[in-house]
């Protein structure tokens, strides 16, 4: 009995103990505390408003780490298997000796949305061999993703999005091979810069794939769309990624498909209507064409649909009016037959409606007032006119209203917008309105974040803007504002602490340069009448990406501290001011400068050698200054430099030989005109300037810098287009935009001597070539006939001799040709474009003759025709045989035979006639 009682007691104790979760292991508890102590708690390290330091609850006196915030343990063993410190305000770095890597039983690790200070992902990550779930999203990591992460063989969930990471060596191919069982892969904004491997279509367990903004290129494997478990696919913002959308299976579980801002092409398949679970479809800014499939009507779960900026044509859109769940609709750049479709008024649950560039005309129809849930209404760049309707204020949920680039007219009182208390983004730029910005008294202003009031006939600075402390983007360009009234300190320091984009260009601003807040990213104040020097305070703007102070009356010396901005600055435009002195050392190692324009100032001295640190530089414009230096061959190391303009300076000396065959690899616009450069033409450079030797169509139309950023949930896309001044066809032209395919060379008005090399014909892509006003001698090389894209050729004001090569008549794009004031002789060629050139372009050559000059050539007016081809040469030889027969057999027999040949081969005879007369004339 005692034994049975003891046995029952033991069983009871064992049973009760099985329900008690074991305590955390001491070594793991200590490792967690050490990990906590390695960081600084900083609220700004996590951007979410709900963020809080989870580790603050971790205490040494608490004997069970399994109860700590963010820590999860195995209920049987007590080992820590989960650590979630997302949004925990952690600031610092993680090294490979971190105590984190002693938690070898970890299966889930979430460190997203902290700030690890641009450190690398430590190689010690390989110690966590049991990890299946790894989330480092938005955590401030940088550099190459270590190969050690590929040793985590159990990984099925990987999120490395929104960092400054690279996946290049090893790359995406290796990742796919190492994780054949991957289920969710998120790599948005990771720099991959490769094609998408075909074997990614073998990841049959994959449910989510996000590769947005990764620098992907090439053809996207179509089979990935057909993966049996794929629910989410996002490859947005990879401009060079192409592909097509294949047919879908009825069983496809696809719910989200985002291809926006890629080069996907072709027609959308009708089977897209079989994706019954699809709720978000975004293909804006692609190359899709053909009709919009009517099978979209079957997608009853659609919440978001954006078909904007494609080449769709045909197909009905009436089915949109039956989408009962649709809240996001983008149809920008559709031809909507001049009016907003009636079916849109039926989609009353819409919160987002984008109808820009749709050829809409007339008034905004009042039926849009039915869309009372609208938070975004975009109608930019249409032909809408009349007055801005007063019923706009009834859309009380409106957060964004974009009516820019239309034809609205009349006087608009700002009061109608002030009634929209939720309005955060208002764009009225480029209409025909006069905006009254003096609102009624005692009115509560909405807190604007984006305000576009360009071209609104403003004569003074809107006073209410001074209290807009939430402003992130402000456009006041193309008005008549003379001063920023109400700011009394000098220099004017603008008060908007969140401001990131400010455009005050094309006004009449006077006085000193206003200073924007440290948050500023783009500061554009060109085409005003500002005076004084650039304040030193400008150098404190460490977030500045674009600074355009061009076309003002600013003066003084450029501050030396401008080099401090090169770590963030991409655009620096100081054109057409009155700056003097030396150019400071503006480029430091790690510089991000892509465009520098200091032209039309009074700058002196040498070209700063620090420019070699600007390894991302694409355009360098230093023309119209007083720079005294030799040809900057050392700039050849810049791999991206495409435009180099040094015109109107005091460059001197000969251009030596290049140090290697790989200098200036992308140079396609060169202008050294109006200097004192001597010696022979730089034919050694002509051989290696590869960008001038190809005829290519670049994917992007114009040279520009894309400055895109997120303004409180609104994606703002701003392109800064590069510009320059270049002489074309004898006229100085201001190019407001520079096409990528534009190839030009201007070496005029120097002291080049010697001959024009035959290898000049290797520059096959060149469109403008100006060698005028030099000391060149010798003949015009016939190899120039290879320049098939040439539009303007200026060889005037030299000492060239010989004849004009008749092969040049084959340049069918040639619209300007000048050889005036040389020592050329012989007939001017005829044919194609040469028959259109004026006589002044051949003047100053006493030995030239023929049309369009009044001087005749020998016994005939017409000048030499184009050279004979091979067939013509055979005919020429045969024609001479006719003449020999005539002499040998007598005049009559020869004449008879000649008449027979001439009757049958008239063209042969004509060629023979001109050839003989030409020989006689010589």
Helices and strands as residue ranges (DSSP letters): H 2-17, H 26-37, E 40-41, G 43-45, G 54-57, G 65-67, E 71-73, E 80-84, E 90-91, G 99-102, E 108-110, G 123-127, E 133-135, E 142-144, G 147-151, E 157-159, E 164-166, H 172-178, E 184-186, G 198-202, E 208-210, E 217-219, G 222-226, E 232-234, E 240-243, E 256-258, E 263-266, G 270-274, E 280-282, E 287-290, G 294-298, E 304-306, E 311-312, G 318-322, E 328-330, G 342-346, E 352-354, E 361-362, G 366-370, E 376-378, E 383-386, G 390-394, E 400-402, E 407-413, H 415-418, E 425-427, E 432-436, E 450-452, G 463-467, E 473-475, E 501-503, E 522-524, E 531-532, G 536-540, E 546-548, E 553-557, G 560-567, E 571-573, E 578-582, E 595-597, E 602-605, G 609-613, E 619-621, E 626-627, G 633-637, E 643-645, E 652-654, E 669-671, E 676-680, H 683-688, G 690-692, E 704-711, E 714-721, E 724-728, E 731-735, E 744-746, E 751-755, G 758-762, E 768-770, E 775-777, G 782-786, E 792-794, E 801-802, G 806-810, E 816-818, E 823-827, G 832-836, G 839-841, E 847-849, H 870-889, H 891-904, H 906-921
